[in-house]
Amino acid sequence: MACAELADDYTFCIDVSDVTASTIATVIIACLTFCLFFLQYRQHRHDKLVTNANYKLALHDKRLETLQEIKEVLGNLFRAGEPSLEDAFRLRQHLQTARYVFPGEVTDFIEEMSSKAFEHYKQVQIWEPLRKRAFNGETLSAHENKTKEDALAKAHEIERWFFDLARGTRLNDKLDPYLMLPTTL
């Protein structure tokens, strides 16, 4: 029996049995358990959001490295006037990493850039010895002249492709959807 003393010397007593006390304690424990469950659920949901945001940020950083590599290759192209063999190798090497962070359409685009750079190198390797021989006064056969002209035309076509790529929006159209960060968590 629990009693409380009230003003003017009145005593108020409540008869609490063991069953009632245990029921009240059980209800209080259940409420506390539910509150703890709810708080834990909210914390878990927040942790998942933060983890997802960190994942997206790490993926963005890796994708940004690929964009920087491509822009560096295009910068070298503008300085040299043509894609170099080293840039083709760098693109090919960076493609190995890009396969894991970009979907197929972007890696296909990077592969196309790398292949074009290698093809340019190949055409220059065909053209240069023939040009050198002609420059030194050697008479080239009709077939050699045609080969030299075709190689030069193909090399110029590839250079135009790279310059158009750098001036146009194709690069941004391919990569922008994968480089946009969400504005909120």
C-alpha positions as CSV (number, residue, x, y, z in Angstrom):
1,M,0.0,0.0,0.0
2,A,1.4,3.4,-1.0
3,C,0.3,6.5,0.9
4,A,0.9,10.1,0.2
5,E,0.4,12.9,2.7
6,L,-1.8,15.8,1.5
7,A,-2.3,19.2,2.9
8,D,-4.2,19.6,6.2
9,D,-3.0,16.3,7.5
10,Y,-5.1,14.1,5.2
11,T,-3.5,11.0,4.1
12,F,-4.3,9.5,0.7
13,C,-3.6,5.8,0.3
14,I,-3.6,3.7,-2.9
15,D,-3.7,0.0,-2.7
16,V,-1.3,-1.3,-5.4
17,S,-1.1,-5.0,-5.8
18,D,1.9,-6.9,-7.1
19,V,0.0,-7.6,-10.3
20,T,-0.8,-4.0,-11.0
21,A,2.8,-2.9,-10.3
22,S,4.2,-5.5,-12.6
23,T,1.7,-4.5,-15.3
24,I,2.6,-0.8,-15.0
25,A,6.3,-1.7,-15.1
26,T,5.8,-3.9,-18.2
27,V,4.0,-1.1,-20.0
28,I,6.7,1.4,-19.1
29,I,9.4,-1.0,-20.3
30,A,7.4,-1.7,-23.5
31,C,7.1,2.1,-24.1
32,L,10.9,2.6,-23.5
33,T,11.7,-0.4,-25.7
34,F,9.5,1.1,-28.5
35,C,11.2,4.5,-28.1
36,L,14.6,2.9,-28.2
37,F,13.6,0.9,-31.3
38,F,12.3,4.0,-33.0
39,L,15.5,6.0,-32.2
40,Q,17.6,3.1,-33.4
41,Y,15.6,2.9,-36.7
42,R,16.0,6.6,-37.3
43,Q,19.7,6.4,-36.6
44,H,20.1,3.4,-39.0
45,R,18.2,5.2,-41.7
46,H,20.4,8.3,-41.3
47,D,23.5,6.1,-41.4
48,K,22.3,4.5,-44.6
49,L,21.8,8.0,-46.1
50,V,25.3,9.1,-45.1
51,T,26.9,5.9,-46.3
52,N,25.1,6.3,-49.7
53,A,26.2,9.9,-49.9
54,N,29.8,8.9,-49.1
55,Y,29.6,6.2,-51.8
56,K,28.3,8.7,-54.4
57,L,31.1,11.1,-53.5
58,A,33.8,8.5,-53.8
59,L,32.4,7.4,-57.1
60,H,32.2,11.0,-58.3
61,D,35.9,11.5,-57.4
62,K,36.9,8.5,-59.4
63,R,34.8,9.6,-62.3
64,L,36.2,13.1,-62.1
65,E,39.7,11.6,-62.4
66,T,38.6,10.2,-65.8
67,L,37.3,13.5,-66.9
68,Q,40.5,15.2,-65.9
69,E,42.5,12.6,-67.8
70,I,40.4,13.2,-70.9
71,K,40.7,17.0,-70.6
72,E,44.5,16.6,-70.2
73,V,44.7,14.5,-73.4
74,L,42.6,17.1,-75.3
75,G,44.9,19.9,-73.9
76,N,47.9,18.0,-75.2
77,L,46.1,17.7,-78.5
78,F,45.7,21.4,-78.7
79,R,49.3,22.0,-77.8
80,A,50.7,19.5,-80.2
81,G,48.1,19.7,-83.0
82,E,47.6,15.9,-83.0
83,P,47.0,13.1,-80.6
84,S,50.2,11.5,-79.3
85,L,50.9,7.8,-78.8
86,E,51.5,8.5,-75.1
87,D,48.0,10.0,-74.8
88,A,46.5,7.0,-76.5
89,F,48.3,4.7,-74.0
90,R,47.2,6.9,-71.1
91,L,43.6,6.8,-72.3
92,R,43.8,3.0,-72.7
93,Q,45.3,2.6,-69.3
94,H,42.7,4.9,-67.7
95,L,39.9,3.0,-69.5
96,Q,40.7,0.0,-67.3
97,T,39.7,2.0,-64.2
98,A,36.8,3.7,-66.0
99,R,35.2,0.4,-66.7
100,Y,34.5,0.0,-63.0
101,V,33.0,3.4,-62.4
102,F,31.1,4.3,-65.6
103,P,28.5,2.5,-67.6
104,G,29.2,1.0,-71.0
105,E,28.4,4.0,-73.1
106,V,31.0,6.1,-71.5
107,T,33.7,3.4,-71.6
108,D,32.8,2.9,-75.3
109,F,33.4,6.6,-75.8
110,I,36.8,6.5,-74.1
111,E,37.6,3.4,-76.1
112,E,36.7,5.2,-79.3
113,M,39.0,8.1,-78.3
114,S,41.9,5.7,-77.6
115,S,41.3,3.8,-80.8
116,K,41.3,7.0,-82.8
117,A,44.5,8.2,-81.2
118,F,46.2,4.8,-82.1
119,E,44.8,5.0,-85.6
120,H,46.2,8.5,-86.0
121,Y,49.6,7.2,-84.9
122,K,49.4,4.4,-87.4
123,Q,48.5,6.7,-90.2
124,V,51.4,9.1,-89.3
125,Q,53.7,6.1,-89.3
126,I,52.6,5.2,-92.8
127,W,52.8,8.8,-94.1
128,E,56.0,10.0,-92.5
129,P,58.5,7.6,-94.2
130,L,56.9,8.2,-97.6
131,R,56.9,12.0,-97.0
132,K,60.5,11.9,-96.0
133,R,61.5,9.9,-99.1
134,A,59.6,12.3,-101.4
135,F,61.1,15.3,-99.6
136,N,64.6,13.9,-100.1
137,G,63.9,13.9,-103.9
138,E,63.1,10.2,-104.3
139,T,60.3,9.5,-106.9
140,L,57.4,7.6,-105.4
141,S,55.3,5.2,-107.3
142,A,51.7,6.0,-108.0
143,H,50.7,3.5,-105.3
144,E,53.0,5.0,-102.7
145,N,51.7,8.5,-103.5
146,K,48.2,7.3,-103.1
147,T,49.1,5.6,-99.8
148,K,50.8,8.7,-98.6
149,E,47.9,10.9,-99.5
150,D,45.3,8.5,-98.0
151,A,47.3,8.3,-94.7
152,L,47.6,12.0,-94.5
153,A,43.8,12.4,-95.2
154,K,43.0,9.9,-92.5
155,A,45.3,11.5,-90.0
156,H,43.7,14.9,-90.7
157,E,40.2,13.4,-90.4
158,I,41.1,12.0,-87.0
159,E,42.6,15.3,-85.9
160,R,39.4,17.1,-87.0
161,W,37.4,14.5,-85.0
162,F,39.4,15.3,-81.8
163,F,39.1,19.1,-82.4
164,D,35.4,18.8,-83.0
165,L,35.1,16.7,-79.8
166,A,37.0,19.4,-77.8
167,R,34.9,22.2,-79.2
168,G,31.6,20.5,-79.2
169,T,29.3,19.2,-76.4
170,R,29.7,15.5,-77.0
171,L,32.1,15.0,-74.2
172,N,29.8,16.9,-71.8
173,D,26.8,15.0,-73.1
174,K,28.5,11.7,-72.3
175,L,29.9,12.5,-68.9
176,D,27.7,15.1,-67.3
177,P,24.9,12.8,-66.2
178,Y,27.4,10.7,-64.2
179,L,29.2,13.7,-62.7
180,M,26.3,15.6,-61.2
181,L,26.3,15.4,-57.4
182,P,22.9,15.5,-55.6
183,T,22.2,18.8,-53.9
184,T,21.1,17.2,-50.6
185,L,21.9,14.2,-48.5
